Amino acid sequence: MKKSLQKQTQLATVPKVEKKTRDIWDADTLFHALEVCEDERLKLAINLAFSCSLRIGELLGLTWDCVDISEESLAEGKASILKKSCAHNTVNGTIRNF
């Protein structure tokens, strides 16, 4: 059974993946998106994604216990996102400051 399955997989034709280039937003596009965005949560997500260079998986994995935006940390310029427990695909527990 194993050899039959192995032979079948070797003879299979793998479909070609069409690579697409991603559009990268410049600063004007980002500011325009924030300006026209009416959903405050979406606006926050867009802001976090760009200011912290978060990938979509990291952004979706965030919980409030991972975000330090207390008045003290903001006043000291030390607001941060702890990635270890927040982003499931992050191996090292680094902190990103913004």
C-alpha positions as CSV (number, residue, x, y, z in Angstrom):
1,M,0.0,0.0,0.0
2,K,2.8,2.5,0.9
3,K,4.7,1.8,-2.3
4,S,1.5,2.3,-4.4
5,L,0.8,5.6,-2.7
6,Q,4.4,6.7,-3.1
7,K,4.4,5.8,-6.8
8,Q,1.1,7.7,-7.3
9,T,2.5,10.8,-5.6
10,Q,5.7,10.7,-7.7
11,L,3.6,10.6,-10.9
12,A,1.3,13.4,-9.9
13,T,1.5,16.7,-11.7
14,V,1.8,19.6,-9.3
15,P,-0.2,22.7,-10.4
16,K,1.9,25.8,-11.0
17,V,1.4,28.6,-8.6
18,E,0.9,32.0,-10.2
19,K,3.1,34.5,-8.2
20,K,1.5,37.9,-7.8
21,T,3.4,41.0,-6.7
22,R,1.8,42.7,-3.7
23,D,0.9,46.3,-3.7
24,I,2.8,48.2,-1.1
25,W,1.2,51.2,0.4
26,D,3.2,54.4,0.6
27,A,2.6,57.0,3.3
28,D,0.0,58.9,1.4
29,T,-2.1,55.7,0.8
30,L,-1.9,54.8,4.5
31,F,-2.9,58.3,5.6
32,H,-5.8,58.3,3.1
33,A,-7.0,54.9,4.4
34,L,-6.9,56.1,8.0
35,E,-8.8,59.3,7.0
36,V,-11.6,57.5,5.3
37,C,-11.9,54.6,7.7
38,E,-15.0,54.9,9.8
39,D,-14.5,51.8,11.9
40,E,-12.4,52.7,14.9
41,R,-11.2,49.1,15.5
42,L,-10.2,48.7,11.9
43,K,-8.4,52.1,12.1
44,L,-6.5,50.8,15.2
45,A,-5.6,47.6,13.4
46,I,-4.3,49.5,10.3
47,N,-2.3,51.8,12.6
48,L,-0.8,48.9,14.6
49,A,0.0,46.9,11.5
50,F,2.0,49.8,9.9
51,S,3.6,51.4,13.0
52,C,4.8,48.1,14.3
53,S,5.4,46.3,11.0
54,L,3.1,43.5,12.0
55,R,2.3,40.7,9.7
56,I,-1.4,39.7,9.4
57,G,-0.9,36.6,11.6
58,E,0.8,38.6,14.3
59,L,-1.9,41.3,14.1
60,L,-4.8,38.7,14.3
61,G,-3.0,36.9,17.2
62,L,-2.8,40.0,19.4
63,T,-4.8,40.2,22.7
64,W,-5.0,43.2,25.0
65,D,-2.7,41.6,27.6
66,C,0.1,41.7,25.0
67,V,-0.2,45.4,24.4
68,D,1.2,48.0,26.8
69,I,-0.3,51.4,26.1
70,S,-0.6,52.6,29.6
71,E,-0.4,56.3,30.3
72,E,3.0,55.8,31.9
73,S,4.5,53.8,29.0
74,L,3.1,56.3,26.5
75,A,4.6,59.3,28.5
76,E,8.0,57.6,28.6
77,G,7.9,56.6,25.0
78,K,8.0,52.9,25.9
79,A,4.6,51.6,24.6
80,S,5.2,48.1,23.3
81,I,3.7,44.9,22.0
82,L,4.9,41.6,23.6
83,K,5.0,39.1,20.8
84,K,5.8,35.8,22.6
85,S,2.3,35.0,23.9
86,C,0.5,37.1,21.2
87,A,1.7,35.9,17.9
88,H,1.4,32.1,17.7
89,N,3.9,31.8,14.9
90,T,6.7,33.8,16.6
91,V,9.5,31.8,17.9
92,N,11.5,34.3,19.9
93,G,9.7,36.4,22.5
94,T,10.8,39.8,21.3
95,I,9.2,43.1,22.1
96,R,8.5,45.7,19.4
97,N,8.5,49.3,20.6
98,F,6.5,51.9,18.8
